[in-house]
Amino acid sequence: MAPSDQEREVRQKILNLEKELADLRQGLCLVQDYHHDLEKAGDKQDAEEMIEQSLFKPLLQEDEEFGGIWKFHDEMLISDPHSLVPCLQMYEAFVAYCTRKGRTAARRPAFEFVFNKMGVNQDPGRGVWQGYRIRTDLT
């Protein structure tokens, strides 16, 4: 082989290696961009999960509290149109019920609000609930 043929071959190899190096660099950039996008997506997903938990968890706790009020109503009250139960006595019976069942008792304002929405009549002037009596055989 003549020296000029060898030089051309070496130059051609160098050009091929430079092209391969450029392709590798471009591939590395793509991988870095993809990795960066994955990190951003992961951070966004973590943030969404934190927000979801901060909103969702209180709703679950609230549902549990309100569920306790419904269960108290269903299990511990007997419909009696002529019965009157003092508001404090009704709430104390609810708290005792929740304690026995291992539930968290709703605060009194929430209890009274939900009770009213359930159709239990309250006479705030007299401080009594009307139309139900508390079962004593289960306390």
C-alpha positions in Angstrom: 0.0 0.0 0.0 1.2 3.4 -0.8 1.6 6.0 1.9 -1.3 8.0 0.5 -3.6 5.0 0.7 -2.6 4.4 4.3 -3.3 8.1 5.1 -6.7 7.9 3.5 -7.6 4.8 5.5 -6.4 6.4 8.7 -8.4 9.6 7.9 -11.4 7.5 7.1 -11.1 5.6 10.4 -10.8 8.9 12.2 -13.9 10.2 10.5 -15.8 7.1 11.3 -14.7 7.2 15.0 -15.6 10.9 15.1 -19.1 10.1 13.8 -19.5 7.3 16.3 -18.4 9.6 19.1 -20.9 12.2 18.0 -23.7 9.6 17.9 -22.7 8.4 21.4 -22.7 12.0 22.7 -26.2 12.5 21.1 -27.4 9.3 22.6 -26.0 10.3 26.0 -27.8 13.6 25.8 -31.1 11.8 25.0 -30.6 9.5 28.0 -29.8 12.5 30.3 -32.9 14.3 29.0 -35.0 11.2 29.6 -33.6 10.7 33.1 -34.3 14.4 33.9 -37.9 14.0 32.6 -38.3 10.9 34.8 -37.1 12.8 37.8 -39.4 15.7 37.1 -42.3 13.3 36.7 -41.4 11.4 39.9 -41.2 14.7 41.8 -44.5 15.8 40.4 -46.1 12.4 41.3 -44.6 12.7 44.8 -46.1 16.2 45.1 -49.5 15.0 43.8 -49.5 12.1 46.3 -48.7 14.5 49.2 -51.5 16.8 48.2 -53.9 13.9 47.7 -53.0 12.5 51.2 -53.3 15.9 52.8 -56.8 16.3 51.3 -58.0 12.7 51.3 -56.9 11.6 54.8 -59.0 14.2 56.6 -62.0 13.2 54.4 -61.6 9.6 55.4 -61.4 10.6 59.1 -64.5 12.8 58.7 -66.3 9.9 57.0 -65.3 7.6 59.9 -66.6 10.2 62.4 -69.9 10.6 60.6 -70.2 6.9 60.1 -69.9 6.6 63.9 -72.9 9.0 64.3 -75.0 6.9 61.9 -74.0 3.7 63.7 -74.9 5.3 67.1 -78.2 6.3 65.6 -79.0 2.9 64.2 -77.7 0.8 67.2 -78.4 2.9 70.2 -81.6 4.9 69.6 -85.2 3.8 69.7 -87.8 5.9 67.9 -90.3 7.2 70.4 -92.3 10.3 69.4 -93.0 11.3 73.0 -89.4 10.9 74.3 -87.1 13.8 75.1 -83.4 13.3 75.8 -81.2 16.2 77.0 -78.6 17.3 74.4 -75.7 16.7 76.8 -76.9 13.3 77.8 -77.3 12.3 74.1 -73.8 13.5 73.3 -72.3 11.7 76.3 -74.1 8.5 75.3 -72.6 9.0 71.8 -69.1 9.5 73.2 -69.5 6.4 75.5 -70.6 4.4 72.4 -67.6 5.5 70.4 -65.3 4.6 73.3 -66.7 1.1 73.5 -66.4 0.6 69.8 -62.9 2.0 69.6 -64.0 4.9 67.4 -63.1 8.5 67.5 -66.1 10.6 68.6 -67.0 13.6 66.6 -67.0 16.9 68.4 -70.3 18.0 69.8 -71.1 20.7 67.2 -70.4 18.2 64.4 -72.5 15.6 66.2 -75.4 18.0 66.6 -75.2 19.2 63.0 -75.2 15.7 61.5 -78.0 14.6 63.9 -80.1 17.4 62.8 -79.5 16.6 59.1 -80.5 13.0 59.9 -83.9 14.2 60.9 -83.6 14.0 64.6 -85.4 17.0 66.0 -83.7 19.2 68.4 -85.4 21.8 70.6 -82.6 24.2 71.3 -84.7 26.3 73.6 -85.3 23.4 75.9 -81.9 21.7 75.2 -83.4 18.4 74.2 -83.6 15.9 71.3 -87.1 14.9 70.5 -88.5 11.6 69.1 -85.9 9.1 70.3 -84.7 7.5 73.5 -81.4 5.9 74.2 -81.3 2.1 74.5 -80.2 1.2 78.0 -79.8 -2.6 77.4 -76.6 -2.1 75.4 -74.9 0.5 77.6 
